[in-house]
Amino acid sequence: METRIENVVENYHGTSVSDPYRWLENPETEESKQWGEEQQQITSEYLSLISARDQIRERLTELWNSPKYFLPQKEGEYIYFSKNDGLQNQAVLYRQRADHSAKPEVVLDPNRLNEKGTSALVHLSFSRDSLKMAYAISIDGSDWQEIKIRNLETGKDYAEVIRWSKFSTIAWAGNEGFYYSRFPEPGTVGAEDESHYNRVYWHTLGTPQSDDKLIFEEPENKELAFRPIMSDDDRYLILHVWRGTEAKSRIYFQDLQDQGEFVRLLNDGDANYSFIGNDGSLFYFYTNLQAQKGRVITIDIERPNREDWKEIIPERKDVISLVAMIDRHIVVSYLRHASHELKVYSLEGAFEKDIPLPELGSITGLSGKRKGTEMFVSFTSFLYPQTIFHYSFEEGKLTRFFDSEIAFPLEKYETTQVFYPSKDGTAIPMFITHKKGLALDGNNPVLLTGYGGFNVSETPAFSPSQLMWLENGGVFALANLRGGGEYGETWHQEGMLENKQNVFDDFIAAAEWLIENRYTNRSKLSIMGGSNGGLLVSACMVQRPELFGAVICRVPVTDMLRYHKFTVGRFWTSEYGNAEENPDHFQFLYAYSPLHNVKSNTEYPPTLITTADTDDRVVPAHAKKLTATLQAAQKGDHPILLRIEKNAGHGLGKPTSKLIDEQADIFAFLYQHLGVDS
């Protein structure tokens, strides 16, 4: 279909830039709605003609249909955990007596909250007596959340509902209320401040939100956001303070014993700081200050000057990924070449022991209490379903607690890690998973993925759709690109702002390495990425269209000149830059922006672009404008398709039924264009 062209030209620091599909940015006009519906109809009809699609969906459903457990936490006499029986749209929250004297009982079933199965439980917090639970719900994948409170003795919710919150923690102080952060009620401030002006409130149990007390705000610095945290002794309210996606943070605190002013303990914005716990006035922090791979320090708040800080765990060659204070120990998860290791230190920083993990893989969570004697560990890998382990500090033993079993011959497959040179010679790690005995004849279908941004580390993860790909002869590859956090803050900085091209070079080099080493050839090589990873694959596609046999571009950021104008995009300028305000930023953003580097009359590979109609993080306009631009420029018959998910967001809490449908469409598209037999 032909898409109407609008004559919109903008001047960026002396350079005229056309934006012919700007009208697609407005999702509310009838023309924009109709265009989206027509695109979705074309995509649906195309995918419906792929004969293997139904078989793929059936196999995905089989592989998905196995129990999945998520990280438990102990509260009072109970252990709380989420479990999905297999095909439930959302995992159900259960509790079980810690002594196992009774069967698990349902605490909260999000599947009952709406018929579409799109109400997702995204956060839990318990009162000190463990008799009340505050929980946050996201609907239709939105970042906006509603907070409710459940009486765990009666199983009933309190009447009040807390709204206008996103990314907030819930910090109980005692048993009668909690601190949280939220944005202003719509209509009470200007439109700009409705999702821009974060403030900290106190909520008293059993009262309406309108009675909540404002605890802290910085009206002169509205870009700041706050996560309230209570110290275990209920004496200190700590605020983790950050701005957008900056890799730097601040720490404020208030001594609740005297209800004094907030103390700006760490207010320079010079590094990343995270509160670990406290022992009286001695506060423990993770920081990457003068330690780009991270270290642990203590600050006595009665003597907070920097010369009195103490380094407890110094920086080492591996990156600190997670830190927790459990059983009066410091538990540290390190990232070594994108796989996790687990170590235990004393509160004074003395190394005590390694906790061996099952294989190379990922710790996806730790839970335990400062005065507890046990810890739960969630672990997974490419060929290792997420498994919950229990660690007893008294016995020094790690044992399986919950198994997420799957009927699949995992022993017939293997994962290796290679290091390949990028364009500038930098060694980049890559995981490769496939059947044992794979023939390196250059004819294997390969799915290459990556992310490369926002200090996010990409580590081994389990996926039913990957298993289906593997059993049909596919090779799955994950490249750990610069821009991520796999090797610390320097690695991150080498892939952001003016260095962003390094990320694309790393990914292109991964593709070339896989071809040169005869894993595949260009017609059998597909790439996939989402969000910032969608930016990655679309940028690489427009730079090297001849290199790829198929492209899956999911919820992508593609208009690098205007991304900051939509929803939370303004918070990404520290990562990407701002083309409007800074002429130097315009130069490097314009040089790689996927939307602005599509070349007319060019043969682009078969491409499936996905978005969601209620995505309030990366708005659908990015996917829509890129689709229209590629369709107009495409030479030849390779399809450029747009898939628009209804009643879904950026991916948060997406129900199982939608996940299976989406994965079936993606892999049907890949099987079709890479010649994979299902």
Residue pairs with C-beta under 8 A, 6 or more apart in sequence:
1 38
1 39
1 42
1 631
2 632
3 21
3 24
3 35
3 628
3 631
3 632
4 23
4 31
5 20
5 21
6 19
6 20
6 21
6 22
6 23
7 20
8 18
8 19
8 20
8 22
9 16
9 17
9 18
9 19
10 16
10 17
10 19
10 561
11 17
12 561
12 579
12 580
12 583
12 586
12 590
13 583
13 586
15 586
15 590
17 561
17 590
17 596
19 562
20 629
21 624
21 625
21 628
21 629
22 625
23 29
23 31
23 32
24 32
24 35
24 621
24 624
24 625
24 628
25 562
25 566
25 619
25 621
25 625
26 32
27 33
27 36
27 613
27 619
27 620
27 621
32 624
35 624
36 613
36 620
36 624
36 642
36 644
39 624
39 627
39 641
39 642
39 644
40 642
40 643
40 644
42 641
43 608
43 641
43 642
43 643
46 639
46 641
47 53
47 641
47 665
47 668
47 669
50 668
50 669
50 671
50 672
52 668
52 671
52 672
52 678
53 664
53 665
53 668
55 678
56 468
56 664
56 667
56 668
56 671
56 678
57 660
57 661
57 664
59 468
59 678
60 464
60 465
60 468
60 660
60 663
60 664
60 667
61 87
61 660
63 406
63 408
63 464
63 465
63 467
63 468
64 86
64 87
64 464
64 656
64 659
64 660
65 86
65 87
66 86
66 385
66 404
66 405
66 406
66 407
67 83
67 84
67 85
67 86
67 404
67 405
68 83
68 84
68 86
68 91
68 385
68 386
68 404
69 81
69 82
69 83
69 386
69 387
69 388
69 402
69 403
69 404
70 81
70 82
70 83
70 91
70 378
70 386
70 388
71 81
71 364
71 365
71 366
71 367
71 376
71 378
71 388
72 79
72 80
72 81
72 367
72 376
72 388
72 401
72 402
73 79
73 80
73 81
73 124
73 367
73 376
74 80
74 98
74 367
74 368
74 369
74 372
74 374
74 376
75 126
75 130
76 126
76 129
76 130
76 131
77 97
77 98
77 99
77 130
78 95
78 96
78 97
78 98
78 130
79 95
79 96
79 97
79 98
80 93
80 94
80 95
80 107
80 124
80 126
81 93
81 94
81 95
81 96
81 104
81 388
81 402
82 91
82 92
82 93
82 94
82 121
83 91
83 92
83 94
83 402
84 90
84 91
84 92
84 656
85 92
87 656
87 657
88 111
88 656
89 111
89 117
89 118
89 655
89 656
89 657
89 658
90 109
90 110
90 111
90 117
90 119
90 120
90 121
90 653
90 655
90 656
91 110
91 121
92 106
92 108
92 109
92 110
92 111
93 106
93 107
93 108
93 109
93 110
93 121
93 124
94 104
94 105
94 106
94 107
95 104
95 105
95 107
95 152
96 102
96 103
96 104
96 105
107 133
107 150
107 152
107 155
108 121
108 135
108 150
110 119
110 120
110 121
110 137
111 117
111 119
113 119
113 137
114 139
116 140
116 647
116 655
117 655
117 656
117 657
118 139
118 140
118 141
118 647
118 648
118 653
118 654
118 655
118 658
119 137
119 138
119 139
119 653
120 137
120 138
120 139
120 141
120 652
120 653
120 654
121 135
121 136
121 137
121 653
122 136
122 137
122 138
122 145
122 652
122 653
123 135
123 136
123 145
123 168
123 169
123 170
124 133
124 134
124 135
124 136
125 133
125 134
125 135
125 169
125 170
125 171
125 172
125 178
126 132
126 133
126 134
126 172
127 133
127 172
127 174
127 175
127 178
128 172
128 174
128 175
128 234
129 175
130 152
131 151
131 152
131 153
131 175
132 149
132 150
132 151
132 152
132 172
132 175
132 205
133 149
133 150
133 152
134 147
134 148
134 149
134 150
134 170
134 172
134 178
135 147
135 148
135 149
135 150
136 145
136 146
136 147
136 165
136 168
136 170
137 145
137 146
137 147
137 148
138 144
138 145
138 649
138 652
138 653
139 146
140 614
140 647
140 648
140 649
141 612
141 614
141 615
141 647
141 648
141 649
141 650
141 651
141 652
141 653
141 654
142 614
142 616
142 649
142 652
143 166
143 167
143 568
143 616
143 617
143 649
143 650
143 652
144 163
144 164
144 165
144 166
144 616
145 165
145 166
145 168
146 161
146 162
146 163
146 165
147 161
147 162
147 163
147 165
147 168
147 170
147 180
148 157
148 158
148 160
148 161
148 162
149 157
149 158
149 160
149 205
150 156
150 157
150 158
151 157
151 158
158 205
158 206
159 206
159 208
160 203
160 206
160 207
160 208
160 209
161 209
162 180
162 182
162 203
162 209
162 212
163 182
163 185
163 209
164 182
164 183
164 184
164 185
164 186
165 180
165 181
165 182
165 183
166 183
166 195
167 225
167 227
168 180
168 181
168 182
168 227
168 228
169 180
169 181
169 227
169 228
169 229
169 240
170 178
170 179
170 180
171 178
171 179
171 180
171 228
171 229
171 230
171 237
172 178
172 230
173 179
173 230
173 234
173 237
173 256
174 234
175 205
176 204
176 205
177 202
177 203
177 204
177 205
178 202
178 203
179 200
179 201
179 202
179 203
179 215
179 228
179 230
179 237
180 200
180 201
180 203
180 228
181 198
181 199
181 200
181 201
181 225
181 226
181 227
181 228
182 198
182 199
182 201
183 193
183 194
183 195
183 196
183 197
183 198
183 199
184 193
184 194
184 197
184 199
186 194
189 197
193 222
195 567
195 568
196 222
196 223
197 217
197 219
197 222
198 222
198 224
198 225
198 226
199 214
199 215
199 216
199 217
199 226
200 214
200 215
200 216
200 217
200 226
200 228
200 239
201 212
201 213
201 214
201 215
202 212
202 213
202 215
203 209
203 212
204 211
204 212
204 213
215 237
216 226
216 239
216 252
216 254
216 262
218 224
223 243
223 244
223 571
224 241
224 242
224 243
224 250
225 241
225 242
225 243
226 239
226 240
226 241
227 239
227 240
227 242
228 237
228 238
228 239
228 240
229 237
229 238
229 239
229 240
229 275
230 236
230 237
230 238
231 237
231 238
231 277
231 278
232 277
232 278
232 369
232 370
232 371
233 278
233 280
234 256
235 255
235 256
235 257
236 253
236 254
236 255
236 256
236 278
237 253
237 254
237 256
238 251
238 252
238 253
238 275
239 251
239 252
239 253
239 262
240 249
240 251
240 273
240 274
240 275
241 249
241 250
241 251
241 252
242 248
242 249
242 250
243 269
243 571
243 574
244 568
244 570
244 571
244 572
244 573
244 574
245 454
245 571
245 572
245 574
245 575
246 269
246 574
247 272
247 288
247 455
247 489
247 492
247 574
248 269
248 270
248 271
248 272
249 266
249 269
249 271
249 272
249 273
249 274
250 264
250 266
250 267
250 268
250 269
250 273
251 265
251 266
251 267
251 273
251 275
251 285
252 262
252 263
252 264
252 265
252 267
253 262
253 263
253 265
253 283
253 301
254 260
254 261
254 262
254 263
255 263
263 301
263 304
265 283
265 299
265 301
265 304
266 273
266 285
270 289
271 287
271 288
271 289
271 290
272 286
272 287
272 288
272 289
272 489
273 285
273 286
273 287
273 289
274 285
274 286
274 287
274 323
275 283
275 284
275 285
276 284
276 285
276 286
276 296
276 323
276 324
276 325
276 330
277 283
277 284
277 325
277 370
278 284
279 347
281 300
281 301
281 302
282 298
282 299
282 300
282 301
283 298
283 299
283 300
283 301
284 296
284 297
284 298
284 312
284 325
284 330
284 347
285 296
285 297
285 298
285 299
286 294
286 295
286 296
286 320
286 323
287 294
287 295
287 296
287 297
288 294
288 295
288 488
288 489
291 314
291 315
292 315
292 488
292 489
292 490
293 315
293 316
293 317
293 318
293 319
293 320
293 487
293 488
293 489
294 315
294 319
294 320
294 488
295 311
295 312
295 313
295 314
295 315
295 320
296 311
296 312
296 313
296 320
296 323
296 330
296 332
296 345
296 349
297 309
297 310
297 311
297 312
298 309
298 310
298 312
299 308
299 309
300 308
311 349
312 330
312 345
312 347
312 348
312 349
313 330
313 332
313 345
313 349
316 334
318 334
318 335
318 336
318 341
319 334
319 335
319 457
319 485
319 486
319 487
319 488
320 332
320 333
320 334
320 335
321 333
321 334
321 335
321 340
321 363
321 457
322 331
322 332
322 333
322 363
322 365
322 366
323 330
323 331
323 332
323 333
324 330
324 331
324 366
324 367
324 368
324 375
325 331
325 347
325 370
326 366
326 368
326 369
326 370
326 372
326 375
326 393
327 368
327 370
327 371
327 372
327 373
327 374
327 375
327 393
328 347
328 370
328 371
329 344
329 345
329 346
329 347
329 352
329 393
330 344
330 345
330 346
330 347
330 349
331 342
331 343
331 344
331 345
331 366
331 368
331 375
332 342
332 343
332 344
332 345
333 340
333 341
333 342
333 343
333 363
333 366
334 340
334 341
334 342
334 343
335 341
335 457
335 459
335 485
335 486
337 417
337 429
337 486
338 417
338 429
338 431
338 457
338 458
338 459
338 460
338 480
338 486
339 360
339 361
339 362
339 459
339 460
340 357
340 361
340 362
340 363
340 459
341 354
341 357
342 354
342 355
342 357
342 363
342 377
343 351
343 353
343 354
343 355
344 351
344 352
344 353
344 354
344 355
345 351
345 352
346 352
353 396
355 377
355 391
355 398
356 398
357 363
357 379
358 379
358 381
358 384
358 387
359 381
359 384
360 381
360 415
360 417
360 460
361 379
361 380
361 381
361 382
361 384
361 459
361 460
362 379
362 380
362 381
362 459
362 460
362 461
363 377
363 378
363 379
364 378
364 379
364 380
364 386
365 376
365 377
365 378
366 375
366 376
366 377
366 378
367 375
367 376
368 374
368 375
368 376
373 392
373 393
373 394
374 390
374 391
374 392
374 393
375 390
375 391
375 393
376 388
376 389
376 390
376 391
376 401
377 388
377 389
377 390
377 391
377 398
378 386
378 387
378 388
378 389
379 386
379 387
379 388
379 389
380 386
380 387
380 460
380 461
380 462
381 415
381 460
381 461
381 462
382 415
382 431
382 433
382 460
382 461
382 462
382 466
382 476
383 410
383 413
383 414
383 415
383 433
383 462
384 410
384 460
384 462
385 403
385 404
385 405
385 406
385 462
386 404
386 462
387 400
387 402
387 403
387 404
388 400
388 401
388 402
388 403
389 398
389 399
389 400
389 401
390 398
390 399
390 400
390 401
391 397
391 398
391 399
392 399
406 464
406 467
408 467
408 471
412 435
412 436
413 433
413 434
413 435
413 436
413 470
414 433
414 434
414 435
414 436
415 431
415 432
415 433
415 460
416 431
416 432
417 429
417 430
417 431
417 432
418 429
418 430
418 432
418 513
419 427
419 428
419 429
419 430
420 427
420 428
420 430
420 509
420 510
420 513
421 427
421 428
421 509
422 428
422 482
422 502
422 505
422 506
422 509
423 505
423 506
423 508
423 509
424 502
424 505
426 482
426 494
426 502
426 506
428 479
428 480
428 481
428 482
428 506
428 509
428 510
429 479
429 480
429 486
430 477
430 478
430 479
430 480
430 510
430 513
431 460
431 477
431 478
431 480
432 475
432 476
432 477
432 514
432 519
433 466
433 470
433 475
433 476
433 477
434 444
434 470
434 474
434 475
434 476
435 470
435 471
435 473
438 444
438 475
438 519
440 517
440 518
440 519
441 518
442 515
442 518
442 519
442 520
442 521
443 520
443 521
443 524
444 473
444 474
444 475
444 519
444 520
444 524
445 469
445 473
445 474
445 475
445 520
445 524
445 526
445 670
445 674
445 675
445 676
446 474
446 475
446 476
446 477
446 514
446 519
446 520
446 524
446 525
446 526
447 469
447 474
447 475
447 476
447 477
447 526
447 527
447 528
447 670
448 477
448 478
448 479
448 507
448 510
448 511
448 514
448 525
448 526
448 527
448 528
449 476
449 477
449 478
449 479
449 527
449 528
449 529
449 533
450 458
450 478
450 479
450 480
450 481
450 506
450 507
450 510
450 529
450 533
450 536
451 458
451 481
451 483
451 484
451 529
451 531
451 532
451 533
451 536
452 481
452 482
452 483
452 484
452 495
452 503
452 506
452 507
452 532
452 533
452 536
453 483
453 484
453 495
453 496
453 503
453 532
453 533
453 535
453 536
453 575
454 483
454 492
454 532
454 575
455 484
455 485
455 489
455 492
456 484
456 485
456 532
457 480
457 484
457 485
457 486
458 478
458 480
458 481
458 484
458 486
460 478
464 663
465 663
465 666
465 667
466 476
468 667
469 476
469 667
469 670
470 476
472 671
472 676
472 677
472 678
473 676
473 677
474 676
475 514
475 519
475 520
477 510
477 514
477 519
479 506
479 507
479 510
480 486
481 495
481 503
481 506
481 507
481 536
482 491
482 492
482 494
482 495
482 499
482 502
482 503
482 506
483 491
483 492
483 494
483 495
483 496
483 500
483 502
483 503
484 491
484 492
484 495
485 491
485 492
493 499
494 502
495 502
495 503
495 506
496 575
496 576
497 575
497 576
497 577
497 585
497 588
498 577
498 584
498 585
498 588
500 576
500 588
500 592
501 588
501 591
501 592
503 536
504 536
504 539
504 540
504 543
504 592
507 527
507 536
507 537
507 540
508 540
508 543
508 544
508 547
511 525
511 527
511 540
511 544
511 547
511 548
512 547
514 520
514 525
515 521
515 522
515 525
522 546
522 547
522 548
522 549
523 549
523 674
524 549
524 674
524 675
525 547
525 548
525 549
526 548
526 549
526 550
526 551
526 552
526 670
526 673
526 674
527 537
527 540
527 541
527 548
527 550
527 551
527 552
528 537
528 551
528 552
528 553
528 554
528 666
529 535
529 536
529 537
529 552
529 553
529 554
529 556
530 554
530 555
530 556
530 651
531 554
531 555
531 556
531 557
531 617
531 618
531 650
531 651
532 557
533 554
533 556
534 553
534 554
534 555
534 556
534 557
534 558
534 618
534 622
534 623
535 556
535 557
535 558
535 560
535 594
537 551
537 552
537 553
537 556
538 551
538 553
538 556
538 558
538 594
538 626
539 592
539 593
539 594
539 597
540 547
540 548
541 548
541 551
541 553
541 594
541 604
541 605
541 607
542 594
542 597
542 598
542 599
542 604
543 592
543 597
545 602
545 603
545 604
545 605
546 603
548 605
549 605
549 606
549 673
549 674
550 605
550 606
550 607
550 608
550 669
550 670
550 673
550 674
551 604
551 605
551 606
551 607
551 608
552 607
552 608
552 610
552 666
552 669
552 670
553 607
553 608
553 609
553 610
553 623
553 626
554 609
554 610
555 610
555 611
555 612
555 615
555 617
555 618
555 623
555 650
555 651
556 594
556 609
556 611
556 618
556 622
556 623
556 626
557 563
557 569
557 572
557 618
557 622
558 593
558 594
558 595
558 622
558 623
558 625
558 626
559 593
559 595
559 596
559 621
559 622
559 625
559 626
560 576
560 579
560 589
560 590
560 592
560 593
560 594
560 595
560 596
561 579
561 580
561 586
561 589
561 590
561 593
561 595
561 596
563 569
563 572
563 576
563 622
564 570
564 572
564 573
564 576
564 578
564 580
566 619
566 621
567 616
567 617
567 619
568 616
568 617
569 618
569 619
576 589
577 585
577 588
577 589
578 585
579 585
579 586
579 589
579 590
580 586
590 596
591 597
594 626
595 622
595 625
595 626
595 629
598 604
598 626
598 629
598 630
598 633
599 633
600 632
600 633
601 633
601 635
602 633
602 634
602 635
603 634
603 635
603 636
603 638
604 630
604 633
604 634
604 635
604 638
604 640
605 638
605 673
606 638
606 639
606 640
606 669
606 672
606 673
607 630
607 638
607 639
607 640
607 641
608 639
608 641
608 643
608 665
608 666
608 669
609 623
609 626
609 627
609 640
609 641
609 642
609 643
610 623
610 642
610 643
610 644
610 645
610 662
610 666
611 618
611 620
611 622
611 623
611 624
611 642
611 643
611 644
611 645
612 620
612 644
612 645
612 646
612 648
612 649
612 650
613 620
613 644
613 645
613 646
613 647
613 648
614 647
614 648
614 649
615 648
615 649
615 650
616 649
616 650
617 649
617 650
618 650
620 644
623 642
624 642
627 640
627 641
627 642
630 640
631 640
634 640
641 669
643 662
643 665
645 658
645 662
648 654
648 658
654 662
670 676
671 677
671 678
